[in-house]
């Protein structure tokens, strides 16, 4: 568990550091900051944002980070979702996942209802309704950090929170793909991604296993694993990513079709499980090799996306923030309580409805994915900046969650029992 805490702590610190530098820079020297964000690296590139004036693609620093490098972040998130759903022992398999899944539906519907309701009340529905998905996100790393502080390491609410955050991210990936295309849709290009996925699965995964049938030492699979390693999947990932870009679907999701094709273990240890770093399967080796560079990517993501001038704070800021800090706890508590009591699915042993409410407050931290959705939901300008500020302010949900936890005295009994057992 220490390794989990260490990884998520580094992840969080680097992301916050990037966002902090961006906020200071954008408010002290906004011209130089925005020049960096939109710095053109290559004009006439096969990849990049389409310039309407010239009809050519322009690769900018912002596109390089948000649309290309962030694909590795979403691939890591997709890997956790895939294992949770598909592998034996995955936390999103079977009846044990039903209450968190139903609570997740509330945690996504509640913020949308609050967001759209407040947008209508402020007379801004026509201007900002397209950003309805911004407050649906839960930042896995930050919610995990705050959950540890609120509940303690051994509390069953931590596992519940991680299940909810995984399902929330899966829903967020689907929303991004369907409702936030990056350009004119050309779905035929997705065939390229499918060909890449099935091709690499057949040639680098399935075929070697068939050739090894009946041979205990598995020489072909071992040769492919040791000599080729991740390269076939990297090439397939690049092809899939290009297919997503050309299809008009956000290319940051372009590696997701490749994740299930990579040889993986038969069972899941859990989200960010430290034990997975010692597993020999290629999927876990790739994940743990990617974590350090992804931390750097997240620093740059914070740097290039969180630079909002404080003068941009306006009604959309408070609408995004209210949707998170009000809609998330209400939705999670209402639907979670309905599942646990109304449908008699129950909560994990040692977890109460008080814990469920406080857990909803923890899940109100949108930050990373909320920032990302804000950057694709609105064109650059005042509305996007205001929405981003709301996503940044959602870090304040940590204070609300810690305060609610102390007032309701959650987690203390479990920690006491754990400490007492340890002393015995």
N, C-alpha and C positions, 0 to 999 in steps of 0.2 A: 504493500500500500504506500510505502514511502516513495517508491519510484513513480507511482501514479501522481502523487502530490507534487513531486519535484517537476515532472514533465508539465503538468497543468499550470503550476506556478510560473515556470519559465515562459510558457505560452502566453499567459495573461500579462506578465510584466512587459514582455516585448510589444505586445499589441497596445497596451496602455501607453508605453513609452512613445511609440510611433504616433498615437493619437494626440498625446500631450505636446510633442514637438510640433505637430501640424497645427494645433490650436494656437500655440504661441506664435508660430511663424506667420500664419494667415492673418493674425490680428496686429502683428508688428510690421510686417512687410508683405502685404497681400499680393502685390504685383509679381514679386519674385517667386512667391509660393505658387501662384496659378501658372506662371511660366513653366515651372518645373513640372507640375501636374500634367500639363498639356504639351510637354516638350515633344516635338516630332522626331522620331528616330529614323524613319524610313518612309519615303513617299513612293507610291506605286508598288507597295509590298503585296504579296498574295494574302497576307493576314493583316488585320487592323480594322479600324472603323472606316466606314464608307464616307468619303467627302462628297456631299451632294453637289458642290460647285464643280468639281473636276471629274467626278465619277470614278475616282481612284481610291483605293484603300490607303490609309495612312496609319502606320504603326507609331503610336505615341507611348510614352512611359506609362500613362494611366491604363491604356489598353494592355500593355505588356504584363502589368501586375494584375489588374482586375479580371481580364478575360483569359489570360494564358497561365500565369503563375498560380492564380487562385484555383485553377483546375486541380492542382495537387491537394489543396486543402479540402475541396469537395470530394476528391477521391478518397481521402482518409475518412471523412464523414460517411461516405458511401460504403466503405469497407466495414465500418462498425454496424451500419444498418443491415448490410448483406449478411454478416455473420449472425446478428441478432435474430434475423428472420429465418435463415436457411439452414444453419448448422444445429446439430444436436446439442442441447443445453443452451441454445440461444435464448436470451431473456424475453424475446418477443414471440415465442412459440407457446402454444397451449393456453390453458385457462388462466395461468398465473399472470399473463400479460393483458387480460381483458380489462381490468380496472384501470391500469395506467393508460391503455389505449383509449378507453372511453373518456378518461380525464383529459387526454390530449385533445380530443375533439372539442371539449369545452374550452380548453386553453387556446385553441385557435379561433373558435367561433366567437368567444366572449370579446376578445380584442377587436375583431372585425365589426361586431355590433356596436361597440362603444365608439370606434373610429368613425364609422359611417353616420352614427347618430349625432356625434358632436360636429362632424363636417356639415351635416344638414342644419344643425342648430346655429352654427356660426355663419351660415349662408355661403359655405365654401364647397358644397358638395360637387358641383361641376368642375371645380379647379383641382381638388385633391382626392376625389374618390378613387382614382386609379392607384393610389398608394395604400389601398386597404390591406395589402399583405405585409406591409412593413412591421406591424406589431404582432404578427403571428409567430415570430421566431423566438426561440430560447437559445441563449448562448451556452453551449454545453460546458465549456471550461469554467466560465465565471460562475454559472449556477452551481457547478460542483464545488468550487472553492468556497462560495458563500454557504452552501449546504453543509459543508464540513464544519464551518464555524458555528452555524446555528444548531445543528443536530448532534454533532460529534461523529467520529469516524464509524462507529459501530451501529448507528441507528438505521433501522430498516427503511426510513424515508429516503436515505441516500440512494439505495438501489431503485426505489420507486421513481425518484427524480431523474436518474440516468435513463431509465426506460422511457419516461415521458419525453425527455430531451431528444433521445434517439428518434422516437416516433415523430416528434415535432419537426426535426430536421428532415426526415423522410418526406413528410407532408410539404415542407418548405421547398424541397428540391422539385417535387411534382408541380407545385404552384409556379415556381420560376420557369420551368420548362413550358407549361401550358399558357400561362397568363402574361408572361413578360418576354416575348420574343425580342431578339436583338435587332431584327430587321424584317424585311418582307419574307414571309414564310415560303419556303421551297422544300416541302417535306420529302421530296424524292431523294434529296441529298442524304437523308438519314439511312438510305440503303447502303451508302458507303460505310457508315458507322457499323451497321449490322454485319456487313461483309467482313470488316476488320475484326469484329468481335468473334464471329463464328470461325473465321479463318485462323486466327491465332489460337483459339480454343482447340480446333481440330488438329492443326499442324504441330503446335508446341505442347499440347496437353493431352488430348485424347489419343492421337496417333502413337506417341511413345508408349503410353500405357498398353495399348493393344499389341504393339510389337513386343512388349515385355511379358505378355500373358504366359503364365506358367513358369516364369524365371524369377526365382526368389531375389536375386541380386539386382534386378531391374536395371540392366546396363544402359538401355536406350534412354530411359527417363533420367538416370543419373547423369549421362553425358549431356543431355539437353539442359538439365538444371545447372550443372557445373560449368559447361563451356559457353552456353548461350545466356544463361541467367535471365535477367529482366529485359534484355534487348528486344526480343520479339514482341513483348507487351508494350514496351516504350514506342516501338514503331507503329504497332496497332493503335496505341493511344493517340499518337500524332495524327494518324489517318482519321480516327473517330472524331477527334477534336475538330479537324478541318471540315468533316461532314456536318457537324453541329453548326459551325460558323456559316457555312454555305446554306444550311437549311433555315437559318434565321433564328434558331434556338440558341439561348445564351451559351457561348462556347465554354464557359467555366464549368459546365456540366458535362463536357465532352468526353471525359475519361470514365464516366460511370458505366457505360456498357462493357468496358474492358475488365472492371474489377471482378465480376463473377467468373471470368474465364481463367483467372490466375490460380494455379494449384494452391489449395488451402487445406488447413487442418479439418478434421471431422467434427470437432467440438469447439465451442466458444467458451473462453475463460471469462469474458465480460469486457466492458468498455474500458479502454486504456489499460487492460490488465498487464501487469509487469511480467507475468509468466510467459506471455506470448512472445516476448523478445528472445526467449530461449528455444522457441519452436523452429524446426528446420524447414517448414513449408515456405514456399516462395512468397506467398501473400503477406505473411507476417514479417518476413525479412525485408520486403520492399517497404512495408509500413514503417518499420522502425528505422530504416535507412532514410526515409523521407522526412521524418519528424524534425531533425535539426534545420534542413533548408526551409521547411514550411514555417518554422518559427520566424526565420528571417523574412519570408514572404509576408507573414502577418504583420511584422513591424512596418514593412513598406506599404502594406494595405492600409494600416492605420495612418501612416504618414500622408498617403495620397488621397485619402477619403475623408479624414476627420478635420481637415483644415477649413473650418467654417468661422466666419467673422461673427462676433457676438451681436452685431447689429442685425444679423439675419434672424434672430429669435423673433418668432411671430406666432400667430394662431396655430399653424400646422405643427409647430414644436410641441405645444401643450396638448394638442390632439393626439399625436403619436405617443407622448409620455403617458397621458391619461389612459389611452387604450391599453398600454402595457401594464401600468401599475394598478389599474382598476379592473380592466377586462380579463387579464390573466388569472388573478386570484379568484375572481367571481366565477369564471368559466370552469376552472379546474376544480374548485370546491363543489360547485353545483353538480357537474357531471360525475365527478369522482364519488361524491356522496350518494348520488343516484345509483351508480354502479355497485357501490359497496353495500348500501342498505336496501335501496329499491329493488335491484336485481339480485341481491343476496350473493354477490361475488366476493364481498369482503375486502379487507385491507391486509397487507402483510402483518404477521404477528408482531405485536409491539408498537404498531402504528395506529394513531387515533385520528378522528376528524379534525382535531386541533392541529395536528401535524400536517394534515392535508391542506388546510388553509394557509399555514405558514409556508409550506412547500410551494403553493401557488404564488406567494410573494417572491420567493427565490426565483421562480421560473419567469418572473416579469423582467429579468435582465435580458434585453434583446441584443444589444450592442453589435457584435460582429455581423451576423446575418441580417439584422435590421439595417445596419449601415449599407450592406451590399444591396439589399432590395431597394432602399431609398435611392441608390445611385442608378438603378435601372428603371425604377418606376417613374421618375421625373427627369425631364431634360435639365442640364445644368442651368442653375439660376436660383432665384430667391426661394421658390417652393422646395426645391431639392435641398438647399442649404438648411432651411427651417426644419425639414423632416429629419435630416441627418442630426441636427442638434437634439431633437427629441430622442433619437436612438442613443446618442451619447449620454444624455441625461438619464437614460434608463439604468445606468450604473447605480444611480441613487436608490434603486429598488433594493440594493444590498443593505442599505441603512434601514429601510422599512422592514425587510425580512428579519434582520437581527433584532430590531426593536420589538417586532411582533413575537418573535421567538422567546424573548425575555419576559414580555408581558404574559404570554400564555404558558410560559414555563415548559416549552417543548424540549424533548431530548434529554432532560436532566435525569429522569428516572432510568432511562436506558444506559446513560453514561455511568450512573451510580452503580447499576447492576454489573456493568462490564468491569468497572474498576474493582468492585468487591470480589467478583469472580477471579480477577487477576491476582488479587491479594491472597485469595484462598489457595 
